[in-house]
């Protein structure tokens, strides 16, 4: 991608703009062209390539750079304006607003338990499904259940500022779910109900994949069908080593990012995560 050059100068009334020397032709494969341009510009804004107050390239420059029509560019810019990333100034162009990553932040808490506690504090839970059902065979095997055995099936969302940030689809063996009720879930976290306290959580194994939002996931997260989502399959054990919670988590990169930290002693273990190629 060409480097952003819409920065302000001391003597100029507005930032200068230069047409990119080379371009990438957008192609309508899997997503509408205006949506592709929206995502590209949004990523450049949130990634700090364009800063607050910078002037985006002209519509003509964007048309030339990506080999797209002016209508496509206008639709992408309109979406950026609607979502608060840019604002239009009549006769000048589109300026980036303050919605960038330039603000100083405290170091994040990378711990698993710290992450759970932060999620509980910052989000609201909604229960979409809560039933005792026959556990699917692969999940039953992971949980050490016999084929056809029932388990508690709990589907929830966690929302912040009125927007769902994650969708959680979990299965819990009935012997570990005695305290898990709708009433208890309104005042106590699921892991505290299962384990009796965060400090009693044992080994956690998980697999992370990119996925496309099916209609159920898209509706829950308020995103477009077939849009990119992050899918995490997680198996949580207790301190005795028994698997007690099989959880699938979906999130959208529009609102969520994943962070990891690995200690020096674990750098050569699976704790650091490894890529497996299914080819």
C-alpha positions as CSV (number, residue, x, y, z in Angstrom):
1,X,0.0,0.0,0.0
2,X,1.3,3.5,-0.7
3,X,2.4,5.6,2.2
4,X,0.0,8.2,3.6
5,X,1.0,11.7,2.9
6,X,-1.9,13.9,4.1
7,X,-0.1,15.5,6.9
8,X,-0.3,19.2,7.9
9,X,2.4,21.7,7.1
10,X,3.2,24.8,9.2
11,X,2.6,27.3,6.4
12,X,-0.3,25.7,4.5
13,X,-3.9,26.4,5.4
14,X,-4.8,22.8,4.7
15,X,-2.8,19.6,4.4
16,X,-1.2,18.9,1.0
17,X,-2.3,15.9,-0.9
18,X,-0.2,13.8,-3.4
19,X,-1.6,11.2,-5.7
20,X,-0.2,7.8,-5.0
21,X,2.5,6.6,-7.5
22,X,1.1,3.1,-7.8
23,X,-2.3,1.6,-7.2
24,X,-4.1,-1.7,-6.3
25,X,-7.1,-2.6,-8.3
26,X,-10.0,-3.7,-6.1
27,X,-12.0,-6.6,-7.4
28,X,-15.5,-7.6,-6.5
29,X,-14.7,-10.9,-4.9
30,X,-16.6,-11.7,-1.7
31,X,-17.3,-8.1,-0.8
32,X,-18.7,-5.0,-2.5
33,X,-16.1,-2.6,-3.8
34,X,-17.2,0.3,-1.6
35,X,-16.9,-2.0,1.5
36,X,-13.4,-3.0,0.5
37,X,-12.3,0.6,0.2
38,X,-14.0,1.4,3.5
39,X,-12.1,-1.3,5.3
40,X,-8.8,-0.3,3.7
41,X,-9.1,3.3,4.7
42,X,-10.5,2.4,8.2
43,X,-7.5,0.2,8.8
44,X,-5.1,3.0,7.8
45,X,-6.9,5.4,10.1
46,X,-7.0,3.1,13.1
47,X,-3.5,1.9,12.5
48,X,-2.2,5.5,12.6
49,X,-1.1,5.9,9.0
50,X,-3.6,8.7,8.8
51,X,-3.8,10.9,12.0
52,X,-6.4,13.1,13.4
53,X,-6.7,16.2,11.2
54,X,-5.1,14.6,8.1
55,X,-6.8,15.1,4.8
56,X,-7.5,11.9,2.9
57,X,-6.6,11.7,-0.8
58,X,-9.1,13.3,-3.2
59,X,-11.9,11.2,-4.7
60,X,-10.1,11.4,-8.0
61,X,-6.9,10.1,-6.5
62,X,-8.7,7.2,-4.8
63,X,-10.5,6.3,-8.1
64,X,-7.2,6.2,-9.9
65,X,-5.4,4.3,-7.1
66,X,-7.9,1.5,-6.8
67,X,-9.4,1.5,-10.3
68,X,-12.9,2.2,-9.1
69,X,-15.7,4.6,-9.8
70,X,-16.4,7.9,-8.1
71,X,-19.8,6.5,-6.9
72,X,-17.9,3.6,-5.1
73,X,-15.5,6.1,-3.5
74,X,-18.4,8.3,-2.3
75,X,-20.2,5.4,-0.7
76,X,-17.1,4.3,1.1
77,X,-16.4,7.9,2.4
78,X,-20.1,8.2,3.4
79,X,-19.7,5.1,5.5
80,X,-16.6,6.4,7.1
81,X,-18.4,9.7,8.0
82,X,-21.4,7.7,9.4
83,X,-19.0,5.7,11.6
84,X,-17.2,8.7,12.9
85,X,-13.8,8.2,11.2
86,X,-13.8,11.2,8.9
87,X,-15.7,14.4,8.4
88,X,-16.3,16.3,5.1
89,X,-15.4,20.0,4.7
90,X,-17.2,21.6,1.7
91,X,-14.8,22.3,-1.1
92,X,-11.8,20.9,0.7
93,X,-12.3,17.1,1.3
94,X,-12.5,14.4,3.9
95,X,-10.6,15.0,7.2
96,X,-9.7,12.3,9.7
97,X,-11.3,12.7,13.1
98,X,-9.7,11.9,16.4
99,X,-10.7,8.2,16.2
100,X,-7.2,6.8,15.9
101,X,-4.8,4.8,18.0
102,X,-2.6,7.7,19.0
103,X,-3.9,8.0,22.5
104,X,-1.7,6.9,25.3
105,X,-2.9,3.7,27.0
106,X,-1.9,1.8,30.1
107,X,-0.3,-1.5,29.4
108,X,-3.0,-4.2,29.0
109,X,-3.5,-7.1,31.4
110,X,-2.7,-10.1,29.2
111,X,-3.6,-12.8,31.8
112,X,-6.5,-15.1,31.1
113,X,-8.2,-14.4,34.4
114,X,-7.5,-10.7,34.1
115,X,-9.1,-10.8,30.7
116,X,-12.2,-12.5,32.0
117,X,-12.5,-10.1,34.9
118,X,-12.1,-7.1,32.6
119,X,-14.7,-8.5,30.2
120,X,-17.2,-8.9,33.0
121,X,-16.6,-5.4,34.2
122,X,-16.8,-3.7,30.8
123,X,-19.6,-5.6,29.1
124,X,-23.2,-6.7,29.7
125,X,-24.4,-10.2,29.2
126,X,-27.4,-11.4,27.2
127,X,-28.7,-15.0,27.3
128,X,-29.9,-16.2,23.9
129,X,-30.2,-19.9,24.7
130,X,-30.1,-22.0,27.9
131,X,-31.1,-25.7,27.7
132,X,-30.0,-29.2,28.7
133,X,-29.5,-30.9,25.4
134,X,-27.8,-33.9,23.8
135,X,-24.2,-32.9,23.3
136,X,-22.8,-33.1,19.8
137,X,-20.4,-36.1,19.4
138,X,-17.1,-34.1,18.9
139,X,-17.9,-31.9,21.8
140,X,-18.9,-34.8,24.0
141,X,-15.7,-36.5,23.2
142,X,-13.7,-33.4,24.2
143,X,-15.6,-33.2,27.5
144,X,-15.2,-36.9,28.3
145,X,-18.9,-37.6,27.9
146,X,-20.4,-40.7,26.4
147,X,-22.0,-40.5,23.0
148,X,-25.5,-39.1,23.3
149,X,-25.0,-37.8,26.9
150,X,-26.8,-34.5,27.7
151,X,-25.0,-31.3,28.8
152,X,-25.9,-27.7,29.5
153,X,-25.9,-25.7,26.3
154,X,-25.5,-21.9,26.9
155,X,-25.4,-19.3,24.2
156,X,-24.7,-15.7,25.3
157,X,-23.5,-12.3,24.0
158,X,-21.4,-9.7,25.8
159,X,-22.1,-6.2,24.8
160,X,-20.5,-2.8,25.3
161,X,-22.2,0.5,24.6
162,X,-25.2,-1.3,23.1
163,X,-23.0,-3.3,20.6
164,X,-22.4,-7.0,20.9
165,X,-18.6,-7.6,21.0
166,X,-18.6,-11.4,21.4
167,X,-20.9,-14.4,20.9
168,X,-20.2,-17.3,23.2
169,X,-21.6,-20.8,22.6
170,X,-20.7,-23.1,25.4
171,X,-21.3,-26.7,26.6
172,X,-20.9,-27.8,30.3
173,X,-21.2,-31.3,31.7
174,X,-24.2,-31.4,34.0
175,X,-22.2,-32.5,37.0
176,X,-20.2,-29.2,36.8
177,X,-23.2,-27.0,36.0
178,X,-25.3,-27.4,39.2
179,X,-25.0,-23.8,40.1
180,X,-25.5,-22.5,36.6
181,X,-29.0,-21.0,36.4
182,X,-30.4,-17.9,34.7
183,X,-30.8,-16.2,38.0
184,X,-27.2,-16.9,39.1
185,X,-25.8,-15.8,35.8
186,X,-27.3,-12.3,36.3
187,X,-25.1,-11.7,39.3
188,X,-22.2,-14.2,39.1
189,X,-19.8,-15.0,36.2
190,X,-20.1,-18.4,34.5
191,X,-16.6,-19.5,35.5
192,X,-17.2,-18.7,39.1
193,X,-20.4,-20.7,39.0
194,X,-18.6,-23.7,37.4
195,X,-15.3,-23.6,39.4
196,X,-16.3,-21.8,42.6
197,X,-13.7,-19.0,41.9
198,X,-11.4,-17.8,39.1
199,X,-8.3,-19.1,41.0
200,X,-9.7,-22.6,40.5
201,X,-9.5,-22.5,36.7
202,X,-7.1,-25.0,35.4
203,X,-5.5,-25.6,32.0
204,X,-7.0,-23.8,29.0
205,X,-6.4,-25.1,25.4
206,X,-7.7,-23.1,22.5
207,X,-7.6,-22.9,18.7
208,X,-8.0,-19.6,16.8
209,X,-9.2,-19.3,13.2
210,X,-10.5,-16.7,10.8
211,X,-14.0,-17.5,9.7
212,X,-17.0,-16.0,7.8
213,X,-20.1,-15.0,9.8
214,X,-23.0,-17.2,9.1
215,X,-26.5,-15.7,9.5
216,X,-26.8,-16.6,13.2
217,X,-23.3,-15.1,14.0
218,X,-24.0,-12.1,11.8
219,X,-27.3,-11.3,13.5
220,X,-25.8,-11.7,17.0
221,X,-22.8,-9.5,16.3
222,X,-24.7,-7.1,14.0
223,X,-22.4,-7.6,11.1
224,X,-22.9,-8.5,7.5
225,X,-23.3,-12.2,6.5
226,X,-20.0,-13.6,5.3
227,X,-18.0,-10.8,6.9
228,X,-14.7,-11.8,8.5
229,X,-14.9,-12.8,12.2
230,X,-12.5,-14.3,14.7
231,X,-13.4,-17.8,15.9
232,X,-11.9,-19.3,19.1
233,X,-12.6,-22.8,20.2
234,X,-11.6,-23.2,23.8
235,X,-11.5,-26.2,26.2
236,X,-11.3,-25.2,29.9
237,X,-10.2,-27.7,32.6
238,X,-10.4,-27.6,36.3
239,X,-7.3,-28.0,38.6
240,X,-7.9,-31.7,38.7
241,X,-7.5,-31.8,34.9
242,X,-11.1,-32.6,34.0
243,X,-12.6,-30.7,31.0
244,X,-15.5,-28.7,32.3
245,X,-16.3,-26.1,29.6
246,X,-16.2,-26.4,25.8
247,X,-16.6,-22.9,24.4
248,X,-16.8,-21.4,20.9
249,X,-16.3,-17.6,20.8
250,X,-17.0,-15.4,17.8
251,X,-15.9,-11.7,17.6
252,X,-15.7,-9.1,14.9
253,X,-12.4,-7.3,14.2
254,X,-14.5,-4.1,14.0
255,X,-14.8,-4.1,17.9
256,X,-12.4,-6.8,19.2
257,X,-8.7,-7.7,19.0
258,X,-6.8,-10.7,20.4
259,X,-3.7,-10.3,22.6
260,X,-1.2,-12.8,23.9
261,X,1.7,-13.0,26.3
262,X,4.1,-15.9,26.7
263,X,6.7,-16.3,29.5
264,X,10.3,-17.1,28.7
265,X,10.0,-20.6,30.1
266,X,7.1,-21.4,27.7
267,X,8.6,-19.8,24.5
268,X,9.3,-23.2,23.0
269,X,6.0,-24.8,24.0
270,X,2.6,-24.9,22.5
271,X,1.7,-22.0,24.9
272,X,3.2,-19.6,22.3
273,X,0.8,-20.9,19.7
274,X,1.7,-22.6,16.4
275,X,0.3,-22.5,12.9
276,X,-1.1,-25.8,11.5
277,X,-1.6,-26.0,7.7
278,X,-4.4,-28.2,6.6
279,X,-3.1,-28.7,3.1
